[in-house]
Amino acid sequence: MEIIENNIPLEIYRELRTKSGLSSKDIEAATIGLQNSVYSVMIKKGGTIVGMGRIIGDGGCFCQVVDICVLPENQGLGIGKVIMQQISNFIQTKLPKSCYVSLLADGDANHLYEKFGFKDTLPHSRGMALKVV
C-alpha cells in the first residue's frame, strides 16, 4: 500500500466517488472543487488508486473533511483508517490550533471518525445542508 499526498486527478476523483457509493460530481464542479483542496491524500494498492480523502476550507479558521472513500472491494482492510490517519496528522501539524474542523458522517462512518477525535455536535449545534440543483 502506497500513500500519495498530492492533488487528486479529476477522473480518478470522479471514478472513486461513484464506485464507492458517494454522489457523482460533474466535471465543472469537480474541477473547481479539487483546485480548492487544502490537503489531499490517495491510497494506491497494486498499481491502482483505491481510496482518497481531502480537507477543504480556508486553511485557517474553518476546514471540512470530505471525500473519504474506498473502493468496495478494498473496504474492511483498514484503508479508511490509513486515510484518516494522514488527514489527522495534517490537522494536528499544519492547521492553526483554533481551526474548526468538521465533517459529515454517512451511515456508520462516525465510528471511524470518532477514533480520530471527532464528536457528534448535537445538541449544541446541528449540521444543515443546501444542495444546489
Secondary structure, DSSP 8 states (H G I E B T S, - for coil): -EEE-S---HHHHHHHHHHTT-----HHHHHHHHHTEEEEEEEEETTEEEEEEEEEE-SSSEEEEEEEEE-GGGTTSSHHHHHHHHHHHHHHHHS-TT-EEEE---TTTHHHHHTTT----TTT---------
